[in-house]
Amino acid sequence: MRKFNFERGDRKLFFKKIASNLIRDERIETTTARAKEIRPIVERMVSMGKKQTLASFRNLLSKLPKKEAEKVYFEIAPRYKERKGGYLKITKTGNFRKRDGVFKAIIEFVK
């Protein structure tokens, strides 16, 4: 796991914010390293939402803000009911940030 120059608590909050932004917008542009780290986290959340149990909903509420947890549980997870995994895709844009030269990527839900 990459640390992104954060301590453990700050890193967990950082991933939570990126995950909630991705779920809210269903598509974000970020660095390739961040996209690769956030992908398994969000895919686990979608798999959890596919179970459609009260326990899975409460688990999502503990990991995400209420609005995003409801969106995963009621909108996104039913969309992938028949799919066994691979809910997100990462597309490298070829652009890079000018200040530090880090390559950017788009991470989005598969249609």
C-alpha positions in Angstrom: 0.0 0.0 0.0 1.3 3.5 -0.9 1.5 5.9 2.0 1.2 9.2 0.1 3.2 10.9 2.8 0.3 10.6 5.3 0.1 9.0 8.7 -2.4 6.1 9.1 -5.5 8.2 10.2 -4.9 10.9 7.7 -4.4 8.3 5.0 -7.7 6.6 5.8 -9.5 9.9 5.7 -7.9 10.7 2.4 -9.1 7.5 0.8 -12.5 8.0 2.3 -12.8 11.4 0.7 -11.5 10.2 -2.7 -13.9 7.2 -2.6 -16.9 9.5 -1.7 -16.0 11.9 -4.5 -15.8 9.0 -7.0 -19.1 7.5 -5.9 -20.8 10.9 -6.0 -19.5 11.9 -9.4 -19.1 8.4 -10.8 -16.0 9.6 -12.6 -13.0 11.6 -11.4 -9.6 12.7 -12.7 -6.7 12.0 -10.4 -3.1 10.7 -10.4 -2.5 7.1 -11.6 -1.1 6.1 -8.2 -4.2 7.4 -6.3 -6.5 5.7 -8.9 -4.7 2.4 -8.5 -5.0 2.6 -4.7 -8.7 3.6 -4.5 -9.9 1.0 -7.0 -9.9 -2.0 -4.7 -11.5 0.0 -1.9 -14.5 1.2 -3.9 -14.9 -2.2 -5.6 -15.2 -3.8 -2.2 -17.8 -1.3 -1.3 -19.8 -2.1 -4.4 -19.5 -5.9 -3.7 -20.7 -5.2 -0.1 -23.7 -3.2 -1.5 -24.6 -6.1 -3.8 -25.5 -8.3 -0.8 -28.5 -6.0 -0.1 -28.6 -6.8 3.7 -29.0 -4.5 6.6 -25.6 -5.4 7.9 -23.9 -4.5 4.5 -25.8 -1.2 4.5 -24.6 -0.4 8.0 -21.1 -1.3 7.1 -21.2 1.1 4.1 -22.5 3.8 6.4 -19.5 3.3 8.7 -17.1 3.7 5.7 -18.8 6.5 3.7 -20.9 9.6 4.3 -24.7 8.8 4.3 -25.5 10.2 0.9 -22.7 8.2 -0.8 -23.5 5.0 1.1 -27.1 5.2 0.0 -26.0 5.8 -3.6 -23.8 2.7 -3.5 -26.5 0.6 -1.9 -29.6 1.7 -3.8 -28.2 2.8 -7.3 -24.7 1.5 -8.1 -24.8 -2.0 -6.6 -28.0 -3.1 -8.2 -26.6 -1.9 -11.6 -23.8 -4.6 -11.3 -26.0 -7.4 -9.9 -25.0 -9.9 -12.6 -21.3 -8.7 -12.8 -18.8 -10.7 -10.7 -16.2 -7.9 -10.3 -14.3 -5.2 -12.2 -16.7 -2.3 -11.6 -14.2 0.4 -12.2 -11.8 1.2 -15.0 -8.7 3.4 -15.0 -7.9 5.3 -18.2 -4.5 7.0 -18.4 -4.9 10.4 -20.0 -1.4 11.1 -21.0 -1.5 14.5 -19.3 0.6 15.4 -16.3 0.6 17.9 -13.5 2.9 20.8 -14.3 4.1 21.4 -10.8 5.5 17.8 -10.2 5.1 15.9 -13.4 2.8 13.2 -12.0 0.8 11.4 -14.7 -3.0 11.7 -14.5 -5.7 9.2 -15.0 -9.5 9.0 -15.1 -11.2 6.4 -12.9 -14.8 5.7 -13.6 -17.5 3.0 -13.2 -17.9 0.6 -16.1 -21.2 1.1 -18.0 
